[in-house]
Amino acid sequence: MNSSLTKLIFLLAFIEGGAVMCVELCSAKILSPYFGTSIYVWAAVLGITLTALMSGYYLGGYISSKNKKTSIVYWLMLIGGCLVTLTPIISAIILPITINLNLLLGTVISLLFFLFAPLMLFGAVSPLIINLLTNNAKESGKSSGNVYAVSTFGGILTTFFIGFYALPEFGITYTLYSYGVLVMAISTFLFIKTKTVETPIFIIFFIGVSSLSFQVKNGNSEIIYQSEGILGEVKVVDRSYFNTETNTQDNYRELMVNNISQTIMNKDNPEQNFWNYVDVLTYNINSYASNKDALLLGLGGGTLYERLKKENINVDVVEIDERIENIAKTYFNINKDVNVIIDDARHYINTVNKKYDIIIYDLYHSETPPVHLMTKEAFKEIKTKLNKNGILVINFYGFIKDQKGKAARSIYKTLLNEEYNVTLMATEGSEESRNLLFICSNDKLKAKKEIIHKHLNKTNINLSDAVILTDDKPILEHIYLEAALNWRKNYNEINAKHFLRRN
């Protein structure tokens, strides 16, 4: 093999490594608005990815033992690239069906349809390239090392590029389409370069290139903003809900992350709170807190922030997703001068020197709470960031009983283990529809105002099966799963299926 062709083959290996990571990352993001972002979804993505690559390695090894034609590598890449461009179309067909299945079955079946095939083809490429570059047994180790190093390097660069730039800037569809066309273009060039051109090559290339014309366009006039990022899909939606009290249709603006509503604002009365946990939280902050310097972990649409400011509380906000800050300021009337620190909340807590009178956990990534902030080590660090008589407030799922409530009971037990004084409150409604608020302090909590909201009696909370949560054993994501899936199921009915129908 001449040196120029060898360089092109290595370029193909580089592109193949990037293609694997592109498809894997985008597939996870395709799933997130319908099945969430829990560890179980990622486990399914990684499991199918490894299964597809294993199958591809075996296929590539088998083909290389039978045939040493260079053109076979180009064919696999060409077809794989075409499938990448078709991924948004295939997923748009399969997801309305699999969304009705349970989490495990739905994610696995979906991934088998749009992730497995291209990754299997890309997986088969590496053994074939190694075979093409190896002239004798002594060269096999060097060839294998070079090919896998180049392929992995392509994957590394592509992961950073797609995660931090392409997905937020262009979204899933255009990212997949662009990378698929790139793979097909290089493969087609190699066909021409080696003079092995056949008519089906151009047919496959045409199908891939023209696929963008058949992508499911978002024709939903309710959506006024939509973007993709490494943390998932973010939407701002204008919708109407029937108000049973006034017998009218009220206009609302919603912030959704992976089709889970994070903020709902009445457009005609922005100060009205759609969820009553904001009223309960602010009332009790004023009741228990002595001073007015607060740290709010999680911005969302800024409803809670605005309410705290109205109560003359000085607020610093930590938000991990820069898009959320821009959305809050652009679509939810948040003051442009709000002090938002773009950082992971745990990292900020570990590194900030400032102390606060109030620290509030109000952060969810769609339906999943921040498990790394719910450990004894995190709570211990929080203590060092609270002023004397300072309070920590945690907003959590409303479940406290049975298996769905084990996560809340474990958080409660962990807080007690760190010697917090804890008052546990619940908003009105059933466990499924309410919020729990953990109000915690180093000192005994003394209310300065009349207690008007529901306190949960500690003697009625059985902590025998609860666990103390630690950094070393991050099991909260496992024990809150049933509660999270309940939220996901309800919001799939309200939001995900709604948008599928509208599309």
C-alpha positions in Angstrom: 0.0 0.0 0.0 1.5 3.4 -1.0 2.1 6.1 1.6 -0.6 8.5 0.4 -3.3 5.8 0.6 -2.0 4.7 4.1 -2.4 8.3 5.3 -6.0 8.3 4.0 -6.7 4.9 5.7 -5.5 6.4 9.0 -7.7 9.4 8.4 -10.6 6.9 8.0 -9.6 5.4 11.4 -9.6 8.8 13.0 -13.1 9.6 11.5 -14.4 6.2 12.6 -13.4 6.8 16.2 -15.1 10.1 16.2 -18.2 8.7 14.5 -18.6 6.2 17.4 -18.6 8.9 20.0 -20.8 11.2 17.9 -23.5 8.5 17.6 -23.2 7.4 21.2 -23.5 11.0 22.6 -26.3 12.0 20.3 -28.3 8.8 20.9 -28.2 9.4 24.7 -29.5 13.0 24.0 -32.2 11.7 21.7 -33.5 9.4 24.5 -33.3 12.0 27.3 -36.6 13.9 26.6 -38.5 10.6 26.7 -36.7 8.3 29.1 -34.6 10.8 31.2 -30.9 10.9 32.0 -30.7 8.5 34.9 -27.8 6.1 35.4 -30.1 3.4 33.9 -30.5 5.2 30.6 -26.7 5.7 30.4 -26.1 2.1 31.3 -28.4 1.1 28.4 -26.6 3.4 26.0 -23.2 2.1 27.1 -24.3 -1.5 27.1 -25.7 -1.3 23.5 -22.6 0.6 22.4 -20.3 -2.1 23.7 -22.5 -4.9 22.3 -22.5 -3.2 18.9 -18.7 -2.7 18.9 -18.2 -6.3 20.1 -20.3 -7.5 17.2 -18.5 -5.2 14.8 -15.0 -6.4 16.0 -16.1 -10.0 15.4 -17.6 -9.1 12.0 -14.5 -7.2 10.9 -12.2 -10.0 12.0 -14.3 -12.6 10.2 -14.4 -10.5 7.0 -10.6 -9.8 7.1 -10.0 -13.6 7.2 -11.9 -14.0 4.0 -11.2 -10.9 2.0 -8.5 -8.3 1.9 -10.0 -5.8 -0.5 -9.6 -2.2 0.6 -13.0 -1.3 -0.8 -14.8 -3.3 2.0 -13.6 -0.7 4.6 -15.0 2.1 2.4 -18.4 0.3 2.0 -18.8 -0.2 5.8 -18.0 3.5 6.4 -20.3 4.6 3.6 -23.3 2.6 4.9 -22.5 3.6 8.5 -22.3 7.3 7.6 -25.7 7.0 5.8 -27.3 5.4 8.8 -25.9 8.2 11.0 -27.7 10.8 8.8 -30.9 8.7 9.1 -30.7 8.4 12.9 -33.1 11.3 13.6 -35.6 9.9 11.2 -35.4 6.4 12.6 -35.7 7.7 16.2 -38.7 9.8 15.3 -40.5 6.7 14.1 -39.5 4.4 17.0 -39.8 6.7 20.0 -43.6 7.3 19.8 -43.9 3.5 20.1 -41.3 2.7 22.7 -42.3 5.6 25.0 -45.2 3.4 26.2 -42.8 0.7 27.4 -41.0 0.6 30.7 -37.6 2.3 31.1 -35.3 -0.6 30.5 -37.3 -2.2 27.6 -38.0 1.2 26.0 -34.4 2.4 26.0 -32.9 -0.9 24.8 -35.4 -1.4 21.9 -35.0 2.2 20.8 -31.2 1.9 20.8 -31.3 -1.3 18.9 -33.1 0.5 16.1 -31.0 3.6 15.8 -27.7 3.0 17.6 -26.7 -0.6 17.1 -26.3 -0.9 13.3 -24.0 2.1 12.7 -21.8 1.3 15.6 -21.5 -2.3 14.5 -20.4 -1.2 11.1 -17.9 1.3 12.6 -16.6 -1.4 14.9 -15.9 -3.7 12.0 -13.7 -1.0 10.4 -10.7 -1.2 12.9 -9.9 -4.9 12.4 -10.1 -4.5 8.6 -7.8 -1.5 8.7 -5.3 -3.4 10.8 -5.5 -6.3 8.4 -4.8 -3.9 5.4 -1.8 -2.3 7.1 -0.2 -5.6 8.3 2.1 -7.3 5.9 3.5 -9.9 8.4 3.0 -11.1 11.9 5.8 -9.0 13.3 3.9 -5.8 12.2 0.6 -6.8 13.7 1.2 -5.3 17.2 2.4 -2.0 15.8 -0.5 -1.8 13.3 -3.1 -2.6 15.9 -1.6 0.0 18.3 -1.4 2.7 15.7 -5.0 2.1 14.4 -6.6 2.1 17.9 -4.5 5.1 19.0 -5.6 7.1 16.0 -9.2 5.9 16.3 -9.3 6.8 20.0 -7.8 10.2 19.4 -10.5 10.9 16.9 -13.1 9.9 19.6 -11.5 12.1 22.2 -11.5 15.2 20.0 -15.0 14.5 18.7 -16.4 14.1 22.2 -15.2 17.5 23.3 -16.2 19.2 20.1 -19.7 17.7 20.1 -20.4 18.0 23.8 -19.2 21.6 24.2 -19.9 23.1 20.8 -21.8 21.2 18.2 -24.7 20.0 20.3 -25.5 23.3 22.0 -24.9 25.3 18.8 -26.5 23.2 16.1 -28.6 20.5 17.9 -28.8 16.7 17.5 -30.2 16.6 13.9 -27.6 18.8 12.3 -24.7 17.3 14.3 -25.6 13.8 13.2 -26.3 14.9 9.6 -23.0 16.8 9.3 -20.9 14.0 10.7 -22.7 11.4 8.6 -22.1 13.4 5.5 -18.5 13.8 6.4 -18.0 10.0 6.8 -19.8 9.4 3.5 -17.8 12.1 1.7 -14.4 10.6 2.8 -15.5 7.1 1.9 -16.7 8.2 -1.5 -13.5 10.1 -2.1 -11.5 6.9 -1.3 -13.7 4.9 -3.7 -12.7 7.4 -6.4 -9.1 7.6 -5.3 -8.7 3.8 -5.6 -10.8 3.6 -8.8 -13.4 1.2 -7.3 -16.4 3.3 -8.0 -19.8 1.6 -8.4 -23.3 2.9 -9.0 -24.7 1.9 -5.6 -22.1 4.1 -3.9 -23.8 7.2 -5.3 -27.3 5.9 -4.5 -26.3 5.5 -0.8 -24.5 8.8 -0.8 -27.7 10.5 -2.3 -29.9 8.9 0.3 -27.7 10.1 3.2 -27.3 13.6 1.8 -31.0 14.0 1.0 -32.1 12.7 4.4 -32.1 16.2 5.9 -35.1 17.0 3.7 -37.1 14.3 5.4 -36.1 15.0 9.0 -39.1 15.7 11.3 -39.3 19.4 11.5 -40.5 21.0 14.7 -43.8 22.6 13.5 -45.1 23.2 17.0 -45.9 26.9 17.4 -45.9 26.5 21.2 -42.2 26.1 21.3 -40.5 29.5 21.3 -37.0 28.3 22.1 -35.2 24.9 21.9 -31.6 23.8 22.2 -29.6 20.7 22.7 -26.5 20.4 25.0 -24.5 17.9 26.9 -27.0 18.3 29.7 -30.0 17.6 27.5 -32.8 19.3 25.6 -34.0 22.7 26.9 -37.3 24.1 25.7 -39.3 27.3 26.4 -43.0 26.8 25.6 -46.0 29.0 25.6 -49.2 27.0 26.5 -52.7 27.5 27.9 -54.1 25.7 30.9 -57.7 25.7 32.1 -58.1 27.4 35.4 -60.9 25.6 37.3 -61.1 28.5 39.9 -61.8 31.2 37.4 -63.2 29.0 34.6 -60.8 30.6 32.1 -57.9 29.6 29.9 -54.7 31.1 31.4 -51.6 31.6 29.4 -48.4 30.1 30.8 -44.7 30.1 29.8 -42.8 26.9 30.7 -39.1 26.0 31.0 -38.6 22.3 30.3 -35.5 20.2 30.6 -35.8 16.9 28.8 -39.6 17.4 28.8 -39.8 17.9 32.5 -41.3 21.2 33.5 -38.8 23.2 35.7 -40.6 26.6 35.8 -44.2 27.6 34.9 -44.9 31.3 34.8 -48.3 32.9 34.4 -47.7 35.3 31.5 -50.6 37.6 32.5 -49.5 37.6 36.2 -45.8 36.7 36.4 -45.7 37.0 40.2 -48.2 34.3 40.7 -46.6 31.0 41.6 -47.8 27.9 39.7 -46.2 25.6 42.3 -46.9 26.4 46.0 -43.6 25.1 47.2 -42.2 28.6 46.4 -44.7 30.2 48.9 -44.0 27.6 51.5 -40.3 27.9 51.2 -40.1 31.7 51.3 -42.5 31.9 54.3 -40.5 29.5 56.3 -37.2 31.0 55.3 -38.5 34.3 56.8 -39.6 32.4 59.8 -36.4 30.5 60.6 -33.6 32.6 59.1 -32.1 35.4 61.1 -30.3 37.3 58.2 -30.6 37.8 54.5 -27.6 36.5 52.6 -28.7 33.5 50.5 -27.1 31.0 48.1 -29.6 29.5 45.6 -28.3 26.3 44.0 -30.3 26.1 40.7 -31.9 28.9 38.8 -34.4 27.4 36.5 -36.7 30.1 35.2 -35.9 32.3 38.2 -39.3 32.1 40.0 -37.8 31.3 43.4 -35.0 33.9 42.8 -37.5 36.6 42.1 -39.5 35.7 45.2 -36.4 35.8 47.4 -35.4 39.2 45.9 -39.0 40.5 46.7 -38.4 39.5 50.3 -35.2 41.7 50.3 -32.9 38.7 50.5 -29.4 39.1 48.9 -29.1 36.1 46.5 -26.1 34.5 44.8 -27.1 31.9 42.3 -25.2 28.8 41.1 -26.3 27.3 37.8 -24.4 24.6 35.9 -26.0 25.2 32.4 -25.2 28.6 30.9 -28.3 28.3 28.6 -30.5 28.4 31.7 -29.2 31.8 32.7 -29.8 33.2 29.2 -33.3 31.7 29.1 -34.2 33.1 32.5 -33.2 36.6 31.5 -34.6 36.5 28.0 -38.0 34.7 28.5 -38.8 34.9 32.2 -38.2 38.6 33.1 -35.3 38.0 35.4 -33.2 41.0 36.1 -30.2 41.2 33.9 -27.9 42.1 36.8 -28.6 38.8 38.7 -25.3 37.3 40.1 -25.2 33.9 38.4 -22.1 31.7 38.9 -21.8 29.1 36.1 -20.5 26.1 38.0 -21.3 22.8 39.5 -23.0 23.4 42.8 -20.8 20.9 44.8 -17.6 22.4 43.2 -18.7 25.9 44.2 -19.5 24.8 47.8 -16.1 23.1 48.1 -14.2 26.2 46.8 -16.1 29.3 47.9 -14.9 31.2 50.9 -18.1 33.2 51.5 -20.6 32.2 54.2 -24.3 32.4 53.9 -27.3 32.7 56.2 -29.4 30.6 53.8 -28.4 27.8 51.4 -31.2 26.4 49.1 -31.1 23.2 47.1 -33.5 23.8 44.2 -31.8 21.9 41.4 -33.0 19.0 39.3 -31.7 17.8 36.0 -35.1 17.0 34.5 -36.4 14.4 37.0 -33.1 13.6 38.6 -31.8 15.3 41.8 -28.1 16.0 42.4 -26.9 12.9 44.1 -23.4 14.3 44.8 -24.9 17.0 46.9 -26.9 14.6 49.0 -24.1 12.9 50.8 -22.8 13.2 54.4 -19.6 14.7 53.0 -21.5 17.4 51.1 -23.7 18.2 54.1 -20.6 18.4 56.2 -19.1 20.9 53.8 -22.4 22.9 53.7 -22.1 23.4 57.5 -18.8 25.2 57.0 -20.5 27.6 54.6 -23.4 28.5 56.9 -23.2 31.5 59.3 -24.3 31.0 62.9 -28.1 30.3 63.0 -27.9 29.7 59.2 -30.3 27.3 57.5 -30.1 24.7 54.7 -33.3 24.1 52.7 -33.6 21.1 50.4 -36.5 20.8 47.9 -37.2 17.1 47.1 -39.7 14.6 45.8 -42.9 14.4 47.8 -42.7 10.7 48.7 -41.8 9.7 52.2 -43.5 6.3 52.6 -42.8 2.9 51.2 -40.2 2.3 48.5 -40.7 5.5 46.7 -40.0 7.4 49.9 -36.7 5.6 50.7 -34.6 8.2 49.0 -36.2 11.0 51.2 -35.8 8.9 54.3 -32.2 8.3 53.5 -31.5 12.0 53.0 -33.2 12.6 56.3 -31.1 10.0 58.1 -27.9 11.4 56.5 -28.8 14.9 57.7 -29.4 13.6 61.2 -26.1 11.7 61.1 -24.4 15.0 60.4 -26.1 16.4 63.5 -28.4 18.8 61.7 -31.6 19.8 63.4 -34.2 19.0 60.8 -37.8 20.1 60.3 -39.5 18.3 57.5 -42.4 20.0 55.7 -44.7 19.1 52.9 -46.7 21.2 50.5 -50.4 20.4 50.0 -51.5 17.4 47.9 -50.8 13.7 47.6 -47.2 12.4 47.8 -47.2 12.1 44.0 -47.9 15.8 43.5 -46.4 17.5 46.5 -42.8 18.7 47.4 -40.9 17.9 50.6 -38.8 20.6 52.2 -36.0 19.7 54.5 -35.3 22.8 56.7 -32.0 22.2 58.5 -29.7 24.1 60.9 -26.7 23.5 63.2 -28.7 24.9 66.1 -32.2 24.2 67.2 -34.8 25.6 64.8 -37.0 28.2 66.3 -39.8 29.7 64.2 -40.4 33.4 64.6 -43.7 33.3 62.8 -46.8 31.1 63.2 -46.4 27.6 61.7 -49.1 27.4 59.1 -47.8 24.7 56.8 -47.8 20.9 57.2 -45.0 19.5 59.3 -44.3 15.8 59.1 -44.2 14.1 62.4 -40.8 12.6 62.9 -42.1 9.7 65.0 -44.1 8.5 62.0 -41.1 8.3 59.8 -39.5 4.8 59.9 -35.8 5.1 59.2 -34.9 1.4 59.7 -34.4 0.8 56.0 -32.9 4.2 55.2 -29.2 4.4 54.5 -26.6 7.0 55.2 -25.5 8.4 51.9 -21.8 8.8 51.2 -19.5 9.9 48.4 -17.8 6.4 48.4 -21.1 4.6 47.9 -23.4 6.8 45.6 -26.5 4.7 45.8 -29.1 7.5 45.9 -29.5 7.3 42.2 -30.6 3.7 42.6 -33.0 4.2 45.5 -34.8 7.3 44.1 -35.4 5.5 40.8 -39.0 4.5 41.5 -39.9 8.1 42.5 -38.1 9.5 39.5 -39.8 7.1 37.1 -43.1 8.1 38.5 -42.3 11.8 37.7 -41.0 10.8 34.2 -44.2 8.8 33.5 -46.5 11.6 34.5 -44.5 14.2 32.5 -44.4 11.9 29.5 -48.2 12.0 29.5 -48.3 15.8 29.9 -45.3 16.9 27.8 -43.4 14.3 25.8 -46.4 12.6 24.2 -48.0 16.0 23.7 -45.1 17.2 21.6 -44.9 13.9 19.7 -48.6 14.3 18.8 -48.1 17.9 17.8 -45.1 17.0 15.6 
